[in-house]
Amino acid sequence: MKKVIVTGAVLATINQHGDRSFAGFIGNFSKLKSACEAMGISYDPSNPLLALTALVIILDALYDKNKAVIDLLTPYKAALISRNAAYEIMSVMKTQILNALKSSKNVTAAEVLIATNLGKKVDGVRIMAIKTTTVPPVVVSVTEVGTEADVASIERHSVSFQKFEIRLNNFLIFFSYVTGLTCYSTNNIALQLPAIQAYYDSLPLLNASAQLTVDALNLARQERNDAFFKELIGARHLATQVKNYISSEFTTKSAEFISVKSIPFPDFRPKNKK
């Protein structure tokens, strides 16, 4: 049997991913198994799912499912940090491009106004429709990479109401408009179309990479939840059955039942995840 690290019986402290509570649950299930082992041959349930051999298998499975989630957290966070860092450049580049336009020869006030409003959308600022002129349509195609769910503070979008792919689309519209203007001119290579396009082209891959880690982590979390909490076959349900068996076999006032009675197995998942 794998070594189970017991982090404490109190499960009230839950970190942002809930992994500390799962570790506590595993520790408590280990205590339950040990208590059953201490009963010796007297512990002999007719339900094979409650047998000591089954409890050992369940405990190992709980350990494995929790470890699978924990092992994914580092690459998951790294992918999100890389993506966030790349997107932080976008606002700076947008401002530089806009300033380059403003300093270009023969640029009109209307062109600057359009670019400024498109730039606000890149930053996630909601703007009123431009009444004096309209923005020329730009045909774009941005691949949706999905919606990130079940995430904590590190995964919050740098622009709260916009997903990353929306910002990507807005940036494409912005720089396509500005660089398409005949008046746009700059000696800064980093602000010329090839460099801007290269930066833009690097972002979808970061989006996809981040989404892959999100999908993998969410799947691992779902499988962990099933192992711990699934109706009829989850560890929490089986722990309750073990207690019911012991109370029936030894009575509720017996030392055997008292040894397991107070071992907690709460369902600490968020209500919307149950």
N, C-alpha and C positions, 0 to 999 in steps of 0.2 A: 504494500500500500504506500502511496506517496505521502511524504511528510506534509502535514497541514499546519500552517502557521496560524496560531490563534491570536487575534488582535484584541480580544476582549469580548465579554458577553453583552456589553451595552451597545446597542445598535443605533442609538439616537443620532450619533454624529455621522452624517453622510456627506462625503465630499462631492464635488460637482459632477462626478460621473457615477457616484453611488458604489464604487468599487470597495470602499472600506466596509460598507454594510454587508456586501456579499461575502467578504472575507470573514466578518463576524459571524454570519450565518453558517459558513463552513465550519468555523470553530465550534459553534454550538451543535452542529450535526455530529461532529467528531465526539463531543461530550456525550451525546445521546447514544452513539454506537458503543462507546466505552462503558457506559452504564449498563447497556444490554449485555455486553461481554462479561461484566462482573456478576451477572445473574447466573452464569454458567449454563448447565443443561436445563435449568428451570425455564430459561427463555427459549421457547419452542413454538412460535406462532404457526398456525396452519396456512396463513397467507404467505406464499413464497416471496412476495415483494418486501416482506418485513423481516425475513430471515437475516441472520448476521452476515452471511455471504453477500446478500443483496445490498445490505447497508454499506458494506465495504465498497462495492461497485459504484453505488450511488455517490458515496463520498469522493471517490476518485473522479467521477464524472463532473461533480460540482467544482472540484479543484481545476480540472482541465478547462471547463467552460469559462471560469472566471479568469484563468491565466490567458486564454485566447483573447479576451477583451483587453486585458492589461498590456499584452504584447503588441497590440495594434495601436495603442495610444501614442507611442513615440512617433512612428511614421505618420500617423494621422495629424498630429499637431505640427510636425515638420512640414507637411504638404500645405497645410493652411497658412503657416507662417510665411512660407516661400511665396505663396500666392498673394497674401496680404502685402508683403513687402514690394512685390512687383507692381501691384495696383497703387501703392503709395506714390510711385513715380508719376502716375498718370496726371494727377492734379498739378504737379510741378511742371510737367511737360506742356500741359494745356495752357498754363499761365505764360510760359515762355513763347509758345506758338502765337498766342493772342497778342503778346507785346511785340513780337516780330511783325505781325500784321499791322499793328497800329503805327509802327515806324516805317512801313513800306511806302514807297512813292505812289502817289495817285490813289491811295485807298480812300474810300468814301465813308462817311458817317454811317450810312445804311449798312454797309458791309461789316463794319466794326460792331454795330448793334446786333446784327444777326449772329456773328461769331461769338459775341459776348454771351448772348442768351443760350446758344448751343453749348458754350463752355460751362454755364451754370448747370445744365443738365448732366454734364460729365461729373460734376461735383455732387450731384444728387439734389440740387436746389430746384424746387418747383417754380416754374415761371409762368407769367400770364402770356397769353398769345400776343405776338407782335402785330399791332394794328396797322403800322405804316407800310409794312412790306411783308413778304412771305419768304420762307426758306425753300430754296430749290430742292426738289426731292432727290434723295440719294438712295439708290437701291443697295440694300445690304442683306447679308445672310449670316446669321449668327446661330451656331448650334447650341441648343439648350442642353445644359449639362445636369439638369435636375435641381431639385430643391433640397437644401441641407436641412435635416430634421434631427431632433434630439441632440442639440448641441449646447455647449456652455459658452462662457464669456469669450474664449479665444476664437470661437467660430462666428462671433457676431460680425456682420458686415460692417466695413468701415463707413459705409453710407447706409444708414439704418433701413430706409424704405426701398432700397434698390438692391437687387441681386447682382452678383458680379457680371453675369452675362448681359444684363441691361446696361450697366456702366460701359461695358465693352462696346456694345452697339452704339451708345451715345458718343463714345470717343471716336468711333469710326465715322459717324455722321459729321462730327465736329471737324476732324482733321481733313476729311474728304472735301468739305466745303471750303475750308481755309486754303488748303494747298491747290485747290482748283481755281482759285482766283488768280487772274493774270497779274494782279498787282503784288501778290505775296512774294516777298523776296527776303532772303537771309543768307549770310555767309557762314552761319553756324551749321556745320554738317549734321549735328544731332537734331536740328530742327527742320531739316530738309526731308522731303517725302520718303526717300529710301530708308532713312534711319527710323522715321516715325512708323513706317510700314513694318519694318523688322521688329520693332518693339511690340507693335500691335499683334503681329503674327505669333509672338511668343506666349501671349496670354491664354489663348484657348487651351493649349496643352497643360498649362498650370491649372486651369479650371477643371479639366478632365481628370488630371492626377489627383487633385483635391477631392473630387467627387468619388473617385474609386476608393479612396481611403475612408470616406464617409460611408459609402455603401458597405464596405467590408466590416467596418466597426458596428454599424447598425445591425447587420446580419448576425455578427457575433453576440451582440447584446440581446437580440431576440432569442437566439439559441440558448443563451445563458438564462434568460427569463423563463423559457420553457422548462429547462432542467430544474430550476428552483421552484417555479410557481404553477406550472401547467396543471389544470384540473385533473384529478384522479391519479396522475403518475408523477407529478412534480414532488420534489423533496419535501416541501412544506406540508403537502397533503399526507405524504407517507409518514412524516414525523408525528403528525396528529394521530394517525392510525396506530403507530407504535405505542404512543401514550395510552390510547384507548385499549389496546391489547393488554398492556401491563396493568392498567386499572382493573380490567376484567379478570385477569389471571391471578393478581396478587391483592386486589382490593385497593381502594383509594387511600387507605390509611397505612398501607404497607411501606416499608423502607424502600422497596423497589420502585414504587410509584412516586414516592416523595423525591427520590434521586433524579427523576426526569421531569417532574411536574412543572418546575419553574424554569426550565430551559426554553427561552423564547425563540419563536420562529415567525416574526412579523412579516407581513407583505409590505415592504417599504417602497415599492414602486410608486411613482407619481400616479395619481388617480387616472389620468388620461392615457396611461401606458398599460393599464390592467386589462 
